């Protein structure tokens, strides 16, 4: 939705460890994510490659909660001793937080529509 002109390429297995999604779009730039760990019904960890902007990992953790499931989406990046990067890390949530919230809302719609 953020960049409708983005081109997506899928490589590797259809699902699970090794499945990879690459993107290239005028608004979102180039990058990829690849599943590096997967525990059915519990956790999925991906490595993110943003090209010159660096690499990071994201983890989706699933927790039973009442009649549903709570999904926690974490983003981890090592900034090392780069002071400018470490400062950016302090405000990173302000930049990516809205995208994560929208992504989780989209996931909820997909999952709930599949249950019907």
DRENTORKOL-3810 file (N, C-alpha, C; in nm, 4 decimals):
REM DRENTORKOL-3810
@n.u->0.0823; n.v->-0.1198; n.w->0.0000; ca.u->0.0000; ca.v->0.0000; ca.w->0.0000; c.u->0.0862; c.v->0.1255; c.w->0.0000
@n.u->0.1990; n.v->0.1194; n.w->0.0679; ca.u->0.2843; ca.v->0.2374; ca.w->0.0819; c.u->0.3462; c.v->0.2787; c.w->-0.0509
@n.u->0.3779; n.v->0.1819; n.w->-0.1354; ca.u->0.4418; ca.v->0.2095; ca.w->-0.2640; c.u->0.3866; c.v->0.1117; c.w->-0.3673
@n.u->0.2720; n.v->0.1456; n.w->-0.4298; ca.u->0.2066; ca.v->0.0519; ca.w->-0.5212; c.u->0.2901; c.v->0.0149; c.w->-0.6445
@n.u->0.3960; n.v->0.0897; n.w->-0.6727; ca.u->0.4802; ca.v->0.0604; ca.w->-0.7883; c.u->0.5973; c.v->-0.0314; c.w->-0.7552
@n.u->0.5977; n.v->-0.0858; n.w->-0.6356; ca.u->0.7056; ca.v->-0.1753; ca.w->-0.5953; c.u->0.6945; c.v->-0.3085; c.w->-0.6683
@n.u->0.8101; n.v->-0.3595; n.w->-0.7107; ca.u->0.8179; ca.v->-0.4927; ca.w->-0.7720; c.u->0.8707; c.v->-0.5899; c.w->-0.6664
@n.u->0.8048; n.v->-0.7039; n.w->-0.6545; ca.u->0.8433; ca.v->-0.8054; ca.w->-0.5562; c.u->0.8927; c.v->-0.9306; c.w->-0.6277
@n.u->0.9955; n.v->-0.9926; n.w->-0.5723; ca.u->1.0495; ca.v->-1.1177; ca.w->-0.6248; c.u->1.0601; c.v->-1.2159; c.w->-0.5094
@n.u->1.0114; n.v->-1.3374; n.w->-0.5320; ca.u->1.0173; ca.v->-1.4427; ca.w->-0.4315; c.u->1.1152; c.v->-1.5490; c.w->-0.4795
@n.u->1.2079; n.v->-1.5907; n.w->-0.3913; ca.u->1.3036; ca.v->-1.6947; ca.w->-0.4250; c.u->1.3145; c.v->-1.7930; c.w->-0.3092
@n.u->1.3766; n.v->-1.9066; n.w->-0.3372; ca.u->1.3923; ca.v->-2.0085; ca.w->-0.2342; c.u->1.2655; c.v->-2.0888; c.w->-0.2188
@n.u->1.2527; n.v->-2.1598; n.w->-0.1073; ca.u->1.1326; ca.v->-2.2409; ca.w->-0.0847; c.u->1.0091; c.v->-2.1516; c.w->-0.0723
@n.u->0.8927; n.v->-2.2109; n.w->-0.0952; ca.u->0.7672; ca.v->-2.1358; ca.w->-0.0883; c.u->0.7375; c.v->-2.0841; c.w->0.0519
@n.u->0.7857; n.v->-2.1555; n.w->0.1529; ca.u->0.7661; ca.v->-2.1119; ca.w->0.2914; c.u->0.8778; c.v->-2.1700; c.w->0.3770
@n.u->0.8880; n.v->-2.1190; n.w->0.4995; ca.u->0.9868; ca.v->-2.1703; ca.w->0.5938; c.u->1.1256; c.v->-2.1128; c.w->0.5726
@n.u->1.2220; n.v->-2.1698; n.w->0.6451; ca.u->1.3599; ca.v->-2.1217; ca.w->0.6416; c.u->1.4112; c.v->-2.1211; c.w->0.4977
@n.u->1.4694; n.v->-2.0082; n.w->0.4590; ca.u->1.5235; ca.v->-1.9916; ca.w->0.3243; c.u->1.4324; c.v->-1.9154; c.w->0.2302
@n.u->1.3020; n.v->-1.9053; n.w->0.2622; ca.u->1.2103; ca.v->-1.8286; ca.w->0.1779; c.u->1.2530; c.v->-1.6820; c.w->0.1805
@n.u->1.2586; n.v->-1.6207; n.w->0.0623; ca.u->1.3106; ca.v->-1.4837; ca.w->0.0534; c.u->1.2196; c.v->-1.3965; c.w->-0.0318
@n.u->1.1986; n.v->-1.2739; n.w->0.0158; ca.u->1.1225; ca.v->-1.1719; ca.w->-0.0548; c.u->1.2153; c.v->-1.0537; c.w->-0.0791
@n.u->1.2282; n.v->-1.0131; n.w->-0.2052; ca.u->1.3063; ca.v->-0.8938; ca.w->-0.2393; c.u->1.2110; c.v->-0.7910; c.w->-0.2961
@n.u->1.2414; n.v->-0.6622; n.w->-0.2751; ca.u->1.1571; ca.v->-0.5560; ca.w->-0.3273; c.u->1.2418; c.v->-0.4471; c.w->-0.3920
@n.u->1.1775; n.v->-0.3735; n.w->-0.4822; ca.u->1.2406; ca.v->-0.2605; ca.w->-0.5496; c.u->1.1296; c.v->-0.1643; c.w->-0.5876
@n.u->1.1289; n.v->-0.0477; n.w->-0.5245; ca.u->1.0237; ca.v->0.0490; ca.w->-0.5507; c.u->1.0747; c.v->0.1914; c.w->-0.5378
@n.u->1.0113; n.v->0.2839; n.w->-0.6093; ca.u->1.0561; ca.v->0.4232; ca.w->-0.6058; c.u->1.0455; c.v->0.4888; c.w->-0.4682
@n.u->0.9502; n.v->0.4476; n.w->-0.3865; ca.u->0.9320; ca.v->0.5071; ca.w->-0.2534; c.u->1.0053; c.v->0.4289; c.w->-0.1446
@n.u->1.0027; n.v->0.2958; n.w->-0.1537; ca.u->1.0593; ca.v->0.2127; ca.w->-0.0477; c.u->1.2016; c.v->0.1662; c.w->-0.0763
@n.u->1.2537; n.v->0.1937; n.w->-0.1950; ca.u->1.3902; ca.v->0.1556; ca.w->-0.2296; c.u->1.4037; c.v->0.0069; c.w->-0.2546
@n.u->1.5259; n.v->-0.0427; n.w->-0.2384; ca.u->1.5548; ca.v->-0.1837; ca.w->-0.2613; c.u->1.5884; c.v->-0.2525; c.w->-0.1302
@n.u->1.5533; n.v->-0.3791; n.w->-0.1214; ca.u->1.5874; ca.v->-0.4560; ca.w->-0.0034; c.u->1.5343; c.v->-0.5965; c.w->-0.0131
@n.u->1.5550; n.v->-0.6696; n.w->0.0935; ca.u->1.5046; ca.v->-0.8071; ca.w->0.0980; c.u->1.4872; c.v->-0.8514; c.w->0.2423
@n.u->1.4087; n.v->-0.9566; n.w->0.2583; ca.u->1.3976; ca.v->-1.0237; ca.w->0.3874; c.u->1.3932; c.v->-1.1727; c.w->0.3614
@n.u->1.4613; n.v->-1.2462; n.w->0.4490; ca.u->1.4697; ca.v->-1.3906; ca.w->0.4331; c.u->1.4472; c.v->-1.4579; c.w->0.5675
@n.u->1.3646; n.v->-1.5617; n.w->0.5675; ca.u->1.3384; ca.v->-1.6355; ca.w->0.6914; c.u->1.4641; c.v->-1.7138; c.w->0.7294
@n.u->1.5125; n.v->-1.6905; n.w->0.8526; ca.u->1.6322; ca.v->-1.7602; ca.w->0.8999; c.u->1.6021; c.v->-1.8570; c.w->1.0144
@n.u->1.4869; n.v->-1.8413; n.w->1.0783; ca.u->1.4435; ca.v->-1.9336; ca.w->1.1835; c.u->1.2916; c.v->-1.9402; c.w->1.1805
@n.u->1.2380; n.v->-2.0574; n.w->1.2078; ca.u->1.0928; ca.v->-2.0729; ca.w->1.2108; c.u->1.0547; c.v->-2.1854; c.w->1.3052
@n.u->0.9663; n.v->-2.1544; n.w->1.4000; ca.u->0.9100; ca.v->-2.2513; ca.w->1.4936; c.u->0.7593; c.v->-2.2464; c.w->1.4745
@n.u->0.7010; n.v->-2.3491; n.w->1.4185; ca.u->0.5581; ca.v->-2.3498; ca.w->1.3873; c.u->0.4744; c.v->-2.3014; c.w->1.5047
@n.u->0.3834; n.v->-2.2112; n.w->1.4755; ca.u->0.2883; ca.v->-2.1571; ca.w->1.5738; c.u->0.3538; c.v->-2.0845; c.w->1.6915
@n.u->0.4834; n.v->-2.0481; n.w->1.6798; ca.u->0.5511; ca.v->-1.9826; ca.w->1.7919; c.u->0.6313; c.v->-1.8609; c.w->1.7509
@n.u->0.7158; n.v->-1.8763; n.w->1.6441; ca.u->0.8099; ca.v->-1.7684; ca.w->1.6156; c.u->0.8642; c.v->-1.7791; c.w->1.4735
@n.u->0.8854; n.v->-1.6630; n.w->1.4130; ca.u->0.9528; ca.v->-1.6534; ca.w->1.2829; c.u->1.0531; c.v->-1.5391; c.w->1.2935
@n.u->1.1767; n.v->-1.5664; n.w->1.2524; ca.u->1.2813; ca.v->-1.4635; ca.w->1.2539; c.u->1.3322; c.v->-1.4448; c.w->1.1120
@n.u->1.3439; n.v->-1.3174; n.w->1.0710; ca.u->1.3909; ca.v->-1.2854; ca.w->0.9359; c.u->1.5106; c.v->-1.1921; c.w->0.9438
@n.u->1.5972; n.v->-1.2042; n.w->0.8449; ca.u->1.7048; ca.v->-1.1079; ca.w->0.8302; c.u->1.6592; c.v->-1.0074; c.w->0.7249
@n.u->1.6822; n.v->-0.8811; n.w->0.7520; ca.u->1.6439; ca.v->-0.7728; ca.w->0.6614; c.u->1.7696; c.v->-0.7100; c.w->0.6039
@n.u->1.7699; n.v->-0.6887; n.w->0.4730; ca.u->1.8833; ca.v->-0.6244; ca.w->0.4066; c.u->1.8306; c.v->-0.5007; c.w->0.3353
@n.u->1.8738; n.v->-0.3844; n.w->0.3822; ca.u->1.8308; ca.v->-0.2576; ca.w->0.3239; c.u->1.9402; c.v->-0.1969; c.w->0.2367
@n.u->2.0298; n.v->-0.2796; n.w->0.1852; ca.u->2.1378; ca.v->-0.2319; ca.w->0.0991; c.u->2.2317; c.v->-0.1418; c.w->0.1768
@n.u->2.2567; n.v->-0.0233; n.w->0.1236; ca.u->2.3496; ca.v->0.0715; ca.w->0.1870; c.u->2.3025; c.v->0.1182; c.w->0.3243
@n.u->2.1728; n.v->0.1034; n.w->0.3517; ca.u->2.1190; ca.v->0.1477; ca.w->0.4809; c.u->2.1438; c.v->0.0455; c.w->0.5909
@n.u->2.1962; n.v->-0.0722; n.w->0.5558; ca.u->2.2331; ca.v->-0.1692; ca.w->0.6572; c.u->2.1441; c.v->-0.2906; c.w->0.6653
@n.u->2.1715; n.v->-0.3709; n.w->0.7653; ca.u->2.0977; ca.v->-0.4941; ca.w->0.7875; c.u->2.0405; c.v->-0.4957; c.w->0.9297
@n.u->1.9378; n.v->-0.5757; n.w->0.9466; ca.u->1.8730; ca.v->-0.5886; ca.w->1.0775; c.u->1.8023; c.v->-0.7230; c.w->1.0813
@n.u->1.7404; n.v->-0.7524; n.w->1.1936; ca.u->1.6554; ca.v->-0.8707; ca.w->1.2034; c.u->1.5202; c.v->-0.8288; c.w->1.2580
@n.u->1.4197; n.v->-0.9055; n.w->1.2230; ca.u->1.2855; ca.v->-0.8862; ca.w->1.2771; c.u->1.2357; c.v->-1.0220; c.w->1.3233
@n.u->1.1637; n.v->-1.0219; n.w->1.4340; ca.u->1.1108; ca.v->-1.1457; ca.w->1.4895; c.u->0.9619; c.v->-1.1289; c.w->1.5163
@n.u->0.8842; n.v->-1.2264; n.w->1.4712; ca.u->0.7411; ca.v->-1.2326; ca.w->1.4988; c.u->0.7219; c.v->-1.3432; c.w->1.6017
@n.u->0.6709; n.v->-1.3070; n.w->1.7194; ca.u->0.6473; ca.v->-1.4042; ca.w->1.8251; c.u->0.4972; c.v->-1.4154; c.w->1.8479
@n.u->0.4467; n.v->-1.5378; n.w->1.8505; ca.u->0.3038; ca.v->-1.5631; ca.w->1.8688; c.u->0.2806; c.v->-1.6160; c.w->2.0096
@n.u->0.1810; n.v->-1.5579; n.w->2.0796; ca.u->0.1491; ca.v->-1.5996; ca.w->2.2158; c.u->-0.0018; c.v->-1.6176; c.w->2.2276
@n.u->-0.0450; n.v->-1.7341; n.w->2.2783; ca.u->-0.1876; ca.v->-1.7561; ca.w->2.3019; c.u->-0.2360; c.v->-1.6518; c.w->2.4018
@n.u->-0.3521; n.v->-1.5952; n.w->2.3726; ca.u->-0.4100; ca.v->-1.4939; ca.w->2.4613; c.u->-0.5618; c.v->-1.5042; c.w->2.4534
@n.u->-0.6215; n.v->-1.5614; n.w->2.5569; ca.u->-0.7669; ca.v->-1.5816; ca.w->2.5559; c.u->-0.8060; c.v->-1.6725; c.w->2.4407
@n.u->-0.9024; n.v->-1.6285; n.w->2.3603; ca.u->-0.9465; ca.v->-1.7052; ca.w->2.2434; c.u->-0.8664; c.v->-1.6707; c.w->2.1189
@n.u->-0.7668; n.v->-1.5860; n.w->2.1336; ca.u->-0.6916; ca.v->-1.5409; ca.w->2.0174; c.u->-0.5420; c.v->-1.5597; c.w->2.0335
@n.u->-0.4691; n.v->-1.4855; n.w->1.9540; ca.u->-0.3234; ca.v->-1.4910; ca.w->1.9543; c.u->-0.2677; c.v->-1.3495; c.w->1.9528
@n.u->-0.1736; n.v->-1.3243; n.w->2.0403; ca.u->-0.1046; ca.v->-1.1965; ca.w->2.0431; c.u->0.0213; c.v->-1.2105; c.w->1.9573
@n.u->0.0418; n.v->-1.1157; n.w->1.8649; ca.u->0.1605; ca.v->-1.1158; ca.w->1.7793; c.u->0.2488; c.v->-0.9995; c.w->1.8212
@n.u->0.3738; n.v->-1.0302; n.w->1.8525; ca.u->0.4720; ca.v->-0.9273; ca.w->1.8861; c.u->0.5726; c.v->-0.9236; c.w->1.7710
@n.u->0.5911; n.v->-0.8041; n.w->1.7136; ca.u->0.6797; ca.v->-0.7859; ca.w->1.5990; c.u->0.7955; c.v->-0.6989; c.w->1.6460
@n.u->0.9134; n.v->-0.7579; n.w->1.6580; ca.u->1.0305; ca.v->-0.6872; ca.w->1.7100; c.u->1.1294; c.v->-0.6587; c.w->1.5970
@n.u->1.2000; n.v->-0.5482; n.w->1.6088; ca.u->1.3018; ca.v->-0.5060; ca.w->1.5119; c.u->1.4319; c.v->-0.4863; c.w->1.5881
@n.u->1.5379; n.v->-0.5517; n.w->1.5419; ca.u->1.6674; ca.v->-0.5417; ca.w->1.6100; c.u->1.7757; c.v->-0.5023; c.w->1.5106
@n.u->1.8536; n.v->-0.4032; n.w->1.5490; ca.u->1.9668; ca.v->-0.3603; ca.w->1.4673; c.u->2.0817; c.v->-0.3227; c.w->1.5594
@n.u->2.2016; n.v->-0.3654; n.w->1.5233; ca.u->2.3209; ca.v->-0.3313; ca.w->1.6011; c.u->2.3815; c.v->-0.2044; c.w->1.5425
@n.u->2.3918; n.v->-0.0999; n.w->1.6228; ca.u->2.4463; ca.v->0.0272; ca.w->1.5752; c.u->2.5944; c.v->0.0421; c.w->1.6072
@n.u->2.6485; n.v->-0.0484; n.w->1.6854; ca.u->2.7912; ca.v->-0.0437; ca.w->1.7160; c.u->2.8312; c.v->0.0858; c.w->1.7840
@n.u->2.9494; n.v->0.1355; n.w->1.7522; ca.u->3.0017; ca.v->0.2575; ca.w->1.8141; c.u->2.9761; c.v->0.3835; c.w->1.7321
@n.u->2.8974; n.v->0.3725; n.w->1.6269; ca.u->2.8655; ca.v->0.4875; ca.w->1.5432; c.u->2.7664; c.v->0.5767; c.w->1.6188
@n.u->2.8130; n.v->0.6912; n.w->1.6662; ca.u->2.7287; ca.v->0.7786; ca.w->1.7486; c.u->2.6060; c.v->0.8293; c.w->1.6749
@n.u->2.6203; n.v->0.8633; n.w->1.5481; ca.u->2.5057; ca.v->0.9116; ca.w->1.4708; c.u->2.4018; c.v->0.8001; c.w->1.4566
@n.u->2.4474; n.v->0.6794; n.w->1.4259; ca.u->2.3558; ca.v->0.5657; ca.w->1.4133; c.u->2.2872; c.v->0.5363; c.w->1.5465
@n.u->2.3612; n.v->0.5471; n.w->1.6556; ca.u->2.3025; ca.v->0.5208; ca.w->1.7878; c.u->2.1963; c.v->0.6251; c.w->1.8220
@n.u->2.2188; n.v->0.7499; n.w->1.7845; ca.u->2.1175; ca.v->0.8531; ca.w->1.8049; c.u->1.9940; c.v->0.8200; c.w->1.7224
@n.u->2.0157; n.v->0.7797; n.w->1.5967; ca.u->1.9039; ca.v->0.7421; ca.w->1.5103; c.u->1.8252; c.v->0.6285; c.w->1.5741
@n.u->1.8945; n.v->0.5353; n.w->1.6383; ca.u->1.8280; ca.v->0.4241; ca.w->1.7051; c.u->1.7297; c.v->0.4696; c.w->1.8123
@n.u->1.7600; n.v->0.5834; n.w->1.8754; ca.u->1.6707; ca.v->0.6364; ca.w->1.9791; c.u->1.5375; c.v->0.6852; c.w->1.9221
@n.u->1.5375; n.v->0.7290; n.w->1.7968; ca.u->1.4154; ca.v->0.7830; ca.w->1.7350; c.u->1.3592; c.v->0.6895; c.w->1.6280
@n.u->1.4187; n.v->0.5715; n.w->1.6133; ca.u->1.3784; ca.v->0.4771; ca.w->1.5093; c.u->1.2310; c.v->0.4403; c.w->1.5180
@n.u->1.1806; n.v->0.4194; n.w->1.6394; ca.u->1.0402; ca.v->0.3808; ca.w->1.6544; c.u->0.9465; c.v->0.4854; c.w->1.5937
@n.u->0.9838; n.v->0.6102; n.w->1.6033; ca.u->0.9018; ca.v->0.7177; ca.w->1.5463; c.u->0.8886; c.v->0.7014; c.w->1.3944
@n.u->0.9946; n.v->0.6504; n.w->1.3306; ca.u->0.9945; ca.v->0.6344; ca.w->1.1853; c.u->0.9250; c.v->0.5058; c.w->1.1404
@n.u->0.9533; n.v->0.3941; n.w->1.2073; ca.u->0.8986; ca.v->0.2660; ca.w->1.1602; c.u->0.7757; c.v->0.2206; c.w->1.2376
@n.u->0.7494; n.v->0.2802; n.w->1.3530; ca.u->0.6353; ca.v->0.2402; ca.w->1.4352; c.u->0.5027; c.v->0.2401; c.w->1.3607
@n.u->0.4690; n.v->0.3485; n.w->1.2895; ca.u->0.3417; ca.v->0.3497; ca.w->1.2164; c.u->0.3327; c.v->0.2383; c.w->1.1110
@n.u->0.4435; n.v->0.2073; n.w->1.0439; ca.u->0.4430; ca.v->0.0989; ca.w->0.9455; c.u->0.4202; c.v->-0.0361; c.w->1.0133
@n.u->0.4803; n.v->-0.0567; n.w->1.1300; ca.u->0.4609; ca.v->-0.1820; ca.w->1.2036; c.u->0.3161; c.v->-0.1934; c.w->1.2500
@n.u->0.2590; n.v->-0.0847; n.w->1.3003; ca.u->0.1194; ca.v->-0.0866; ca.w->1.3441; c.u->0.0278; c.v->-0.1206; c.w->1.2270
@n.u->0.0524; n.v->-0.0603; n.w->1.1106; ca.u->-0.0290; ca.v->-0.0883; ca.w->0.9926; c.u->-0.0102; c.v->-0.2331; c.w->0.9480
@n.u->0.1128; n.v->-0.2820; n.w->0.9521; ca.u->0.1397; ca.v->-0.4206; ca.w->0.9151; c.u->0.0676; c.v->-0.5190; c.w->1.0060
@n.u->0.0674; n.v->-0.4920; n.w->1.1360; ca.u->-0.0029; ca.v->-0.5798; ca.w->1.2301; c.u->-0.1542; c.v->-0.5739; c.w->1.2079
@n.u->-0.2071; n.v->-0.4555; n.w->1.1770; ca.u->-0.3503; ca.v->-0.4426; ca.w->1.1475; c.u->-0.3852; c.v->-0.5199; c.w->1.0204
@n.u->-0.2987; n.v->-0.5131; n.w->0.9190; ca.u->-0.3219; ca.v->-0.5889; ca.w->0.7954; c.u->-0.3185; c.v->-0.7392; c.w->0.8224
@n.u->-0.2228; n.v->-0.7837; n.w->0.9038; ca.u->-0.2118; ca.v->-0.9246; ca.w->0.9390; c.u->-0.3392; c.v->-0.9714; c.w->1.0089
@n.u->-0.3918; n.v->-0.8905; n.w->1.0986; ca.u->-0.5149; ca.v->-0.9251; ca.w->1.1719; c.u->-0.6310; c.v->-0.9473; c.w->1.0751
@n.u->-0.6440; n.v->-0.8588; n.w->0.9763; ca.u->-0.7522; ca.v->-0.8716; ca.w->0.8766; c.u->-0.7371; c.v->-1.0013; c.w->0.7980
@n.u->-0.6145; n.v->-1.0307; n.w->0.7538; ca.u->-0.5900; ca.v->-1.1528; ca.w->0.6760; c.u->-0.6224; c.v->-1.2771; c.w->0.7577
@n.u->-0.5740; n.v->-1.2823; n.w->0.8817; ca.u->-0.5944; ca.v->-1.3998; ca.w->0.9662; c.u->-0.7424; c.v->-1.4174; c.w->0.9991
@n.u->-0.8102; n.v->-1.3092; n.w->1.0353; ca.u->-0.9507; ca.v->-1.3206; ca.w->1.0722; c.u->-1.0372; c.v->-1.3557; c.w->0.9529
@n.u->-1.0039; n.v->-1.3104; n.w->0.8338; ca.u->-1.0834; ca.v->-1.3462; ca.w->0.7160; c.u->-1.0585; c.v->-1.4916; c.w->0.6760
@n.u->-0.9410; n.v->-1.5458; n.w->0.7079; ca.u->-0.9108; ca.v->-1.6857; ca.w->0.6760; c.u->-0.9845; c.v->-1.7810; c.w->0.7699
@n.u->-1.0221; n.v->-1.7329; n.w->0.8892; ca.u->-1.0906; ca.v->-1.8181; ca.w->0.9871; c.u->-1.2361; c.v->-1.8432; c.w->0.9479
@n.u->-1.2907; n.v->-1.7629; n.w->0.8591; ca.u->-1.4335; ca.v->-1.7740; ca.w->0.8229; c.u->-1.4597; c.v->-1.8858; c.w->0.7288
END
